[in-house]
Amino acid sequence: MDYNALLEYTRAKGDKDWAVTLKEFPGIQGMAFTELKLDELESYGICTVYSGIALGADTGQGSSENPPLPNPGYTYLVQWSPHREVTPEKLVEAVNQAFPKANAHLWDSSKSHKIAGARVVEIEMPLRSLQTTGLCYPDWAIAKAQEQKLRIWLRPENKASTIAPGDIQGYFGRLAGHKPEGIIFGGSSNEVVGYSDEDVLKSTAAAIRDQKWKLGFIESAKANQQKGIETLVRNSELNTVRVFTVPPMQQEKLKPERVAQMYSLAARERNLTLLYLRPYAYDPTPDKGFEDANTKFFTDLSHQLEDRLGNDADTFHNEVELNRGVVALLSLAGLAAFWLVVLEYFPKVAPAPIAASLIVFALLNAGLANKHAWMALMALGTACCLSALSVISQFQRLRRAADKPTDLEALKSSSLAWLIMSLISLAGAWIASCFLQETTYKLGLDIFRGVKVITVLMPVAITALWCLSEDQRKHWLGIGGAPLKLYQLIALGILAVGGLVYTMRTGNMAGTDVGDSMEQERYLRMVLDKTLGVRPRFKEFLMAHPAMLLAPVALRLGWKELTAILILVGATGQCGLFDTFAHVHTPLQVSLIRCVMGAAFGLLFGWIYAGILLAAAKGLGWLQKKVVP
């Protein structure tokens, strides 16, 4: 829970004790604290903050003094009455630690009769340089959170102008007194401590490791990511925790059920082990369906995650290194798939070069095992070869399905061909994911960038090979030499638009404009997630899998152009299985459940679509008989 958000909510309700308010939010295990800024020192009643000019005006002291008292270029913290937790001496210490060049010190308030008796801290820096930067943590609140058995997470912010490599150990050493479980960097600058000096960043990573703290890595779009966090995580991979949070501005626009679902999905399907929560702002006159927003939000979330709550925020304690023999063996799957595809079209290739290539390739992979770039290339090659094999190996079975005596038998044979494809694709997707075991992939820091090659280019290549098959070649070459017809232009236009949308929405990094999903689709996803636990992909079970089942039906009806389109769409489903497993930060069992569930629903919809298509074909035949004499 974010302490500042909780405190603000407590005050807005008119309550005094945030610990009592916290009981409204079941499941909270820890509290995150940011450093107090000058305006927060005022809101806590610790002191009043003045610029030198403002204090001079208030106390009737102007520039007639020599030097002016107070100095107009300085900042003054005036404590009118003692604060039991934060004394002026502590403010001096905190400011000098945060800003070594600030030269903060106690100022003689007797110089002005209007503040005589108050205790004043003079900071030799202008107010504008201090306003946006934290000075110290609320020690009393941290102690209270520890009494509540809450784990402490601190949110230090960068002070680039004052932090040097030699200051880092002392800086984090002072934080150790709060006994935090971990660090999640924050601050208005959105920078980690030490940015942008590479040496300071390495010192920061070393200090966090030395303290044995966990490092929180907030999942965020690249453009919004904290500056310097990537360098820090790459130096602290094994003690990094993946953190998910919904930004306050975004949360206030979404209903509680939607926000709860976002957090739930992050934990269940993206393997994030720390959820950074903020309550909705208190509103005595709620609208837009936000009545009892916090009750709905936290009750819904705790219900969805009840079997996970209370677990530790997991880190990657050990780096995974695959055995060289295992890498060599797995690598043979992709090359073997390549040769099997080649043999479909060139059956007379001699076995000797095939055997020799397999041996050489296995030895090469044993030598280059666990090399980051090579392993990513192996994942891409394996996925491409096995996705091609899964579909191409079933071309003959699809043709035979089209020649079956009845529609029912054709559908049964088509379903068998599709099932074999899916099994090959699933095995290939798992093998390809084995090459992506770097910790940076699991953290989401590195993205497997071959997804679009697999899921966009491979279906096109597979469809081209279908069109070049012996029984299809003549037809398609004939079309290529004839003038385009209107219906063909319309079909090409629809395919182009569909291909653009599909391309933008495919991969580990979906587009933010065309590629982003609509709110209606997000709501449907939420319903499916709640109903099924793991949601299958729409493009697989609504389009791709049914399309492959329909291909022999269309071929049976003599619609060769439609058959090719269905092969294209169906191949995207087989290649999409590799996309699912390429998200290696998702637990393996979740990816497997998603694929199996998508296959089950795809089979169901495929048979429904087949019935509609066959009924439409019979209706069209009847209409032609009536119209054409």
C-alpha positions in Angstrom: 0.0 0.0 0.0 1.2 3.5 -0.8 1.4 5.3 2.5 0.8 8.8 1.1 -2.4 7.6 -0.7 -3.6 5.8 2.4 -3.0 8.9 4.6 -4.7 11.2 2.2 -7.7 8.9 2.0 -7.8 8.6 5.9 -7.8 12.4 6.3 -10.4 12.9 3.6 -12.7 10.6 5.5 -12.2 12.7 8.6 -10.4 9.9 10.4 -7.2 10.3 12.4 -5.5 6.9 12.5 -4.4 5.4 9.2 -3.8 2.0 10.9 -7.5 1.7 11.6 -8.4 2.7 8.0 -6.0 0.1 6.7 -8.4 -2.6 8.0 -10.7 -1.7 5.2 -8.2 -3.1 2.7 -7.8 -6.9 3.2 -4.6 -8.6 2.0 -2.1 -5.7 2.5 1.3 -7.1 3.5 3.5 -4.1 3.2 3.7 -0.3 3.1 5.7 1.9 0.7 7.1 5.2 1.9 8.3 8.1 -0.1 10.6 10.9 1.2 8.8 13.9 2.7 8.9 17.1 0.6 8.7 20.6 1.9 5.0 20.9 1.4 4.5 17.6 3.3 6.5 19.0 6.2 3.9 21.7 6.5 0.9 19.3 6.0 2.3 17.0 8.8 2.5 20.1 11.1 6.3 19.8 11.4 7.2 23.3 10.3 6.3 26.2 8.1 8.4 26.7 4.9 9.4 30.2 3.8 11.5 31.6 1.1 13.9 34.3 2.3 11.8 37.0 0.6 8.5 35.7 2.1 9.9 35.4 5.6 11.4 38.9 5.4 8.1 40.3 4.3 6.2 38.5 7.1 8.6 39.5 9.8 9.0 43.1 8.6 12.7 42.7 7.7 13.7 43.9 4.3 16.8 44.7 2.3 17.6 47.6 4.6 19.5 45.2 6.7 23.1 44.5 5.7 23.1 41.6 5.0 19.4 41.2 4.6 17.8 39.2 7.4 16.7 36.7 6.3 18.6 36.2 3.1 16.2 36.4 0.1 18.0 33.6 -1.7 17.8 31.1 1.1 15.0 28.8 2.4 13.8 28.8 6.0 12.0 26.1 8.0 10.2 27.6 11.0 9.0 25.3 13.8 6.6 27.3 15.9 6.1 24.5 18.5 8.0 21.3 19.2 7.2 18.3 17.1 7.6 15.0 19.1 9.2 13.1 16.1 11.1 15.7 14.1 13.3 18.3 15.8 15.0 21.2 14.0 18.3 19.3 14.6 16.9 16.3 12.8 15.8 18.6 9.9 19.3 20.0 9.7 20.8 16.5 9.5 18.2 15.4 6.9 18.7 18.4 4.7 22.5 18.1 4.8 22.4 14.4 4.0 20.0 15.0 1.0 21.9 18.1 -0.1 25.6 18.1 1.1 26.0 21.6 -0.4 23.0 23.1 1.3 24.8 24.0 4.5 21.7 23.8 6.6 22.0 25.1 10.1 20.0 26.5 13.0 19.2 30.2 12.6 18.9 32.6 15.4 15.2 33.5 15.5 15.8 36.2 18.0 16.8 38.4 15.1 13.1 38.9 14.4 10.7 39.7 17.2 7.8 38.3 15.1 9.3 34.7 15.2 11.1 35.0 18.5 10.7 31.8 20.4 10.3 29.7 17.2 13.1 27.4 16.1 14.4 28.1 12.6 16.5 26.1 10.1 18.3 28.2 7.5 19.2 26.4 4.2 21.6 28.1 1.9 19.7 27.1 -1.2 16.7 28.8 -3.0 13.2 27.3 -2.3 12.7 26.4 -5.9 15.7 24.0 -5.8 14.2 22.1 -2.9 10.5 22.0 -3.5 10.3 18.9 -5.7 12.9 16.8 -3.8 12.4 14.6 -0.8 14.3 15.4 2.4 13.6 12.6 4.9 11.3 9.7 5.7 8.4 9.8 8.2 10.2 7.7 10.8 7.2 7.6 13.2 4.9 6.2 10.4 7.5 3.6 9.5 7.8 2.5 13.1 4.0 2.3 13.3 3.9 0.2 10.2 6.5 -2.2 11.6 4.3 -2.5 14.7 1.5 -3.6 12.4 3.8 -6.4 11.1 3.9 -4.7 7.7 7.0 -5.1 5.4 8.7 -1.8 4.6 9.5 -0.7 1.1 11.3 2.7 0.7 11.1 4.9 -2.4 14.3 6.9 -2.6 14.6 9.5 -5.4 17.5 10.7 -7.4 19.5 13.7 -6.3 21.8 13.8 -9.2 23.5 17.1 -8.4 24.6 15.9 -4.9 25.2 12.2 -5.2 28.7 10.9 -6.1 29.9 7.3 -6.1 31.5 7.9 -2.7 28.2 9.0 -1.2 26.2 5.9 -2.2 27.3 3.5 0.6 26.5 6.1 3.3 23.3 7.1 1.6 21.9 3.6 1.6 23.5 2.8 4.9 21.3 5.4 6.5 18.2 3.8 5.0 19.2 0.5 6.6 18.0 1.8 9.9 14.4 1.5 8.6 15.0 -2.3 8.0 13.3 -2.2 4.5 12.5 -5.4 2.6 13.3 -3.6 -0.6 13.6 -0.5 -2.7 11.3 0.9 -5.3 12.7 4.1 -6.8 10.4 7.1 -7.1 10.3 10.8 -7.2 9.1 13.5 -9.6 12.1 13.1 -11.8 11.3 9.4 -12.4 14.9 8.5 -12.0 16.8 6.0 -10.0 19.4 7.1 -7.5 22.6 7.7 -9.5 21.1 8.5 -12.9 22.8 9.5 -15.2 26.3 8.7 -14.0 27.2 5.1 -14.9 29.7 4.7 -12.1 27.1 6.0 -9.5 24.6 3.5 -10.9 27.0 0.6 -10.4 27.6 1.8 -6.9 23.9 1.9 -6.3 23.5 -1.6 -7.6 26.3 -2.8 -5.4 24.9 -1.1 -2.3 21.5 -2.7 -2.7 23.1 -6.1 -3.1 25.3 -5.5 -0.1 22.3 -4.7 2.0 20.5 -7.8 0.6 17.5 -5.7 -0.3 15.1 -6.5 -3.1 15.0 -4.2 -6.0 11.5 -3.3 -7.3 11.2 -3.1 -11.1 7.9 -1.5 -12.1 6.3 -2.9 -15.2 5.8 0.0 -17.5 5.9 1.0 -21.2 9.4 1.8 -22.4 8.7 5.5 -22.8 7.4 5.7 -19.2 10.1 3.6 -17.6 12.2 5.0 -14.8 15.5 6.5 -16.1 18.4 4.3 -15.2 16.4 1.3 -14.0 17.4 -0.9 -16.9 21.1 -0.5 -16.1 20.4 -1.0 -12.4 18.4 -4.2 -13.0 21.0 -5.6 -15.4 23.5 -5.3 -12.5 21.0 -6.7 -10.0 19.1 -9.3 -11.9 18.9 -12.0 -9.3 17.6 -9.8 -6.5 15.0 -8.0 -8.7 11.2 -8.2 -8.0 8.7 -7.4 -10.7 6.2 -4.8 -9.5 2.8 -3.9 -11.0 0.9 -0.7 -10.3 -1.9 1.2 -12.0 -1.0 4.9 -12.1 -3.4 7.1 -10.0 -4.6 9.2 -13.0 -5.5 6.0 -14.9 -7.1 4.3 -11.9 -9.5 7.2 -11.3 -10.9 6.8 -14.8 -11.5 3.0 -14.4 -14.2 1.2 -12.4 -13.0 -0.9 -9.4 -13.7 -4.2 -11.1 -11.5 -3.3 -14.0 -8.6 -2.2 -11.8 -8.9 -5.3 -9.7 -8.7 -7.4 -12.9 -5.6 -5.6 -14.0 -3.8 -6.4 -10.8 -5.1 -10.0 -10.7 -3.9 -10.7 -14.3 -0.5 -9.2 -13.5 -0.1 -11.6 -10.6 -1.6 -14.7 -12.2 -0.5 -14.5 -15.8 2.5 -12.2 -15.9 4.2 -13.6 -12.8 4.5 -10.2 -11.0 5.0 -10.9 -7.3 4.6 -7.4 -5.8 1.4 -5.3 -6.4 1.7 -1.6 -5.5 -1.8 -0.5 -4.5 -3.4 2.9 -3.9 -7.0 3.4 -2.6 -9.4 5.4 -4.7 -9.7 9.0 -3.5 -12.5 9.5 -0.9 -15.6 10.9 -2.6 -18.7 11.6 -0.4 -20.8 12.0 -3.5 -19.6 9.2 -5.9 -20.8 9.0 -9.5 -20.1 6.9 -12.6 -20.7 3.7 -10.7 -17.9 4.3 -8.2 -20.0 3.8 -5.1 -18.0 2.0 -2.4 -15.1 1.9 -4.9 -12.5 0.8 -2.5 -14.6 -1.9 -0.9 -15.4 -3.3 -4.4 -11.7 -3.0 -5.5 -10.0 -4.7 -2.6 -12.7 -7.3 -2.0 -12.7 -8.3 -5.6 -8.9 -8.4 -5.7 -8.4 -10.3 -2.5 -11.0 -12.9 -3.6 -9.2 -13.4 -7.0 -5.8 -13.7 -5.3 -6.6 -15.4 -2.0 -4.3 -18.4 -2.7 -1.4 -16.1 -3.5 -1.7 -13.4 -0.8 1.0 -13.4 1.8 3.7 -15.0 -0.3 7.1 -13.4 -0.5 7.9 -11.1 -3.4 10.0 -13.6 -5.3 13.4 -12.9 -6.8 15.5 -14.9 -9.3 17.9 -16.4 -6.8 19.9 -18.4 -9.4 20.7 -17.8 -13.1 19.4 -20.6 -15.3 22.1 -22.1 -17.5 21.1 -25.0 -19.8 23.3 -28.0 -20.1 25.3 -27.9 -23.3 24.1 -31.4 -24.2 20.5 -30.4 -23.7 21.0 -27.3 -25.9 22.5 -29.5 -28.6 19.6 -32.0 -28.5 17.0 -29.3 -28.5 18.6 -27.6 -31.5 18.2 -30.7 -33.6 14.4 -30.3 -33.5 14.5 -27.1 -35.5 16.9 -28.4 -38.1 15.1 -31.7 -38.4 11.9 -29.8 -39.0 13.6 -27.8 -41.7 14.7 -30.9 -43.5 11.3 -32.5 -43.2 9.7 -29.4 -44.9 12.4 -29.6 -47.7 11.7 -33.3 -48.2 8.0 -32.5 -48.7 8.9 -30.7 -51.9 12.3 -32.3 -52.8 12.0 -35.9 -51.7 15.2 -37.0 -53.5 17.6 -35.1 -51.2 20.4 -37.6 -50.2 20.4 -38.6 -46.5 24.2 -38.1 -46.1 24.2 -34.2 -46.2 21.1 -34.2 -43.9 22.9 -36.4 -41.3 26.1 -34.4 -41.6 24.3 -31.1 -41.0 22.5 -32.5 -38.0 25.8 -33.5 -36.4 27.6 -30.3 -37.2 24.7 -28.2 -36.0 24.5 -30.1 -32.6 28.2 -29.5 -32.0 27.9 -25.8 -32.9 25.0 -25.4 -30.4 26.9 -27.2 -27.7 29.8 -24.7 -28.2 27.5 -21.6 -28.2 25.1 -22.7 -25.5 23.8 -19.9 -23.2 25.1 -17.1 -25.5 22.3 -14.6 -25.4 22.2 -13.5 -29.1 22.7 -17.1 -30.4 20.0 -18.5 -28.1 17.5 -15.9 -29.3 18.4 -16.8 -32.9 17.9 -20.5 -32.1 14.5 -19.7 -30.6 13.5 -17.8 -33.8 14.8 -20.5 -36.1 13.2 -23.4 -34.2 9.8 -21.6 -34.1 9.9 -20.8 -37.8 10.8 -24.3 -38.9 8.4 -26.2 -36.6 5.5 -23.8 -37.3 6.0 -24.4 -41.0 6.3 -28.2 -40.5 3.2 -28.3 -38.4 1.0 -27.0 -41.2 2.9 -28.3 -44.3 3.1 -31.8 -43.1 -0.8 -31.9 -43.0 -1.4 -30.5 -46.5 -1.9 -34.0 -47.9 -4.3 -34.9 -45.1 -6.3 -31.7 -45.7 -6.6 -32.6 -49.4 -7.8 -36.1 -48.5 -10.4 -34.6 -46.1 -11.8 -32.6 -49.0 -12.3 -35.8 -51.0 -14.3 -37.6 -48.3 -17.7 -38.9 -49.4 -19.7 -36.9 -46.7 -19.4 -33.5 -45.1 -19.3 -35.1 -41.6 -16.3 -37.3 -42.6 -14.6 -34.4 -44.2 -14.9 -32.4 -40.9 -13.7 -35.3 -38.9 -10.6 -35.8 -41.1 -10.0 -32.0 -41.0 -10.2 -32.0 -37.2 -7.6 -34.8 -37.0 -5.2 -32.9 -39.3 -5.7 -29.7 -37.3 -5.1 -31.7 -34.0 -1.8 -33.1 -35.3 -0.7 -29.6 -36.4 -1.5 -28.2 -32.9 0.5 -30.9 -31.2 3.5 -30.3 -33.4 3.2 -26.5 -32.8 2.8 -26.9 -29.0 5.9 -29.1 -28.9 7.8 -26.6 -31.0 6.7 -23.6 -29.0 7.9 -25.3 -25.8 11.3 -26.1 -27.4 11.7 -22.6 -28.7 10.9 -21.1 -25.3 13.6 -23.3 -23.7 16.2 -21.1 -25.5 14.9 -18.0 -23.8 15.9 -18.7 -20.2 17.9 -15.5 -19.6 16.7 -13.8 -16.4 16.2 -10.6 -18.3 13.5 -12.3 -20.4 11.7 -13.4 -17.3 11.9 -9.9 -15.8 10.4 -8.5 -19.0 13.5 -6.4 -19.4 14.4 -8.1 -22.7 11.8 -8.9 -25.3 12.0 -11.7 -27.8 11.8 -9.7 -31.0 11.3 -12.5 -33.4 7.5 -12.8 -32.7 6.4 -10.8 -35.6 8.6 -12.7 -38.0 7.0 -16.0 -36.8 3.4 -14.8 -36.6 3.3 -12.5 -39.6 5.8 -13.7 -42.2 5.5 -17.4 -41.6 1.7 -17.7 -42.3 2.4 -15.9 -45.6 5.2 -18.3 -46.4 3.1 -21.4 -45.5 0.2 -20.1 -47.7 2.6 -19.5 -50.6 3.8 -23.1 -50.3 0.2 -24.3 -50.3 -0.5 -22.3 -53.5 2.7 -23.8 -55.1 1.6 -27.4 -54.3 1.2 -29.6 -57.3 -2.6 -29.6 -57.3 -2.9 -25.8 -56.7 0.0 -24.4 -58.8 -1.9 -24.3 -62.1 -4.9 -22.5 -60.7 -2.8 -19.8 -59.0 -0.5 -19.2 -61.9 -3.6 -18.8 -64.1 -4.9 -16.1 -61.7 -1.6 -14.3 -61.8 -1.8 -13.9 -65.6 -5.4 -12.8 -65.7 -6.8 -9.3 -65.0 -8.0 -8.6 -61.5 -11.7 -8.7 -60.9 -13.7 -6.5 -58.6 -14.3 -9.1 -56.0 -10.6 -10.0 -56.0 -9.7 -6.3 -55.3 -12.2 -6.1 -52.5 -10.8 -9.3 -51.0 -7.3 -8.0 -51.3 -8.3 -4.8 -49.5 -10.0 -6.6 -46.7 -6.9 -8.9 -46.3 -4.6 -5.8 -46.3 -6.6 -4.1 -43.5 -7.0 -7.3 -41.5 -3.2 -7.9 -41.9 -2.4 -4.5 -40.7 -4.5 -4.8 -37.6 -3.2 -8.3 -36.9 0.4 -7.1 -37.3 0.0 -4.2 -34.9 -1.7 -6.4 -32.3 0.9 -9.2 -32.5 4.0 -9.7 -30.4 5.4 -9.0 -27.0 5.0 -5.3 -27.6 1.6 -4.5 -29.0 0.9 -1.2 -30.7 -0.6 1.6 -28.7 -2.9 3.0 -31.4 -4.2 0.5 -34.0 -2.7 -2.4 -32.0 -4.3 -1.5 -28.7 -7.6 -3.1 -27.7 -10.8 -1.2 -27.3 -12.5 -0.8 -23.9 -15.3 -3.1 -25.0 -12.8 -5.8 -25.8 -11.1 -5.3 -22.4 -14.4 -5.7 -20.7 -15.0 -9.0 -22.6 -11.6 -10.1 -21.6 -12.4 -9.3 -17.9 -15.6 -11.4 -18.1 -13.7 -14.4 -19.7 -10.9 -14.1 -17.2 -13.3 -14.2 -14.2 -15.3 -17.1 -15.8 -12.4 -19.3 -17.1 -9.5 -18.3 -14.9 -7.2 -18.2 -17.9 -8.5 -16.5 -21.0 -7.7 -18.1 -24.4 -6.7 -15.7 -27.2 -9.6 -14.3 -29.3 -7.7 -14.5 -32.6 -7.0 -18.2 -32.0 -10.3 -19.6 -30.9 -12.6 -17.2 -32.8 -10.7 -17.1 -36.1 -7.5 -19.0 -36.7 -8.4 -22.5 -35.4 -11.9 -22.5 -37.0 -10.4 -21.3 -40.3 -8.0 -24.3 -40.5 -10.9 -26.7 -39.8 -12.9 -25.0 -42.6 -10.1 -25.1 -45.2 -11.0 -28.7 -46.5 -14.7 -27.7 -46.5 -14.0 -24.7 -48.8 -11.8 -26.9 -51.0 -14.5 -29.5 -51.1 -16.9 -26.8 -52.4 -14.4 -25.8 -55.1 -13.6 -22.4 -53.6 -9.8 -22.4 -54.0 -9.3 -18.7 -53.2 -11.3 -19.0 -50.0 -9.3 -22.2 -49.2 -6.0 -20.2 -49.5 -7.3 -17.4 -47.2 -8.4 -20.0 -44.7 -5.0 -21.6 -44.8 -3.4 -18.2 -44.2 -5.7 -17.4 -41.2 -5.4 -20.9 -39.9 -1.6 -20.8 -40.0 -1.6 -17.6 -37.8 -3.2 -19.8 -35.1 -0.4 -22.3 -35.3 2.3 -19.6 -35.3 0.4 -17.8 -32.5 1.2 -20.7 -30.2 4.9 -19.7 -30.4 3.8 -16.1 -29.6 2.2 -17.4 -26.4 5.2 -19.3 -25.2 7.6 -16.5 -26.2 6.2 -14.5 -23.2 8.6 -16.4 -20.9 7.7 -14.2 -17.9 4.3 -15.9 -18.0 4.3 -19.2 -16.0 4.6 -22.2 -18.3 1.4 -23.8 -17.0 -0.6 -20.6 -17.8 0.6 -20.6 -21.4 -0.2 -24.3 -21.8 -3.7 -23.9 -20.3 -4.3 -20.9 -22.6 -3.3 -22.9 -25.7 -5.3 -26.0 -24.8 -8.4 -24.0 -23.9 -8.1 -22.0 -27.1 -7.9 -25.2 -29.0 -11.0 -26.6 -27.4 -13.0 -23.5 -28.1 -11.5 -23.3 -31.6 -12.7 -26.8 -32.4 -16.2 -26.0 -31.1 -16.5 -22.7 -33.1 -14.9 -24.5 -36.2 -17.7 -27.0 -36.3 -20.3 -24.3 -35.8 -18.8 -22.2 -38.6 -18.6 -25.3 -40.8 -22.4 -25.9 -40.3 -23.1 -22.3 -41.3 -20.8 -22.4 -44.3 -22.3 -25.7 -45.6 -25.8 -24.4 -45.1 -24.9 -21.2 -46.9 -23.4 -23.2 -49.8 -26.6 -25.3 -50.1 -28.7 -22.2 -50.0 -26.6 -20.6 -52.7 -26.9 -23.7 -54.9 -30.6 -23.7 -54.5 -30.8 -20.0 -55.4 -28.7 -20.5 -58.5 -31.0 -23.3 -59.7 -34.0 -21.1 -59.2 -32.5 -18.1 -61.0 -30.5 -19.8 -63.7 -32.7 -21.9 -66.1 
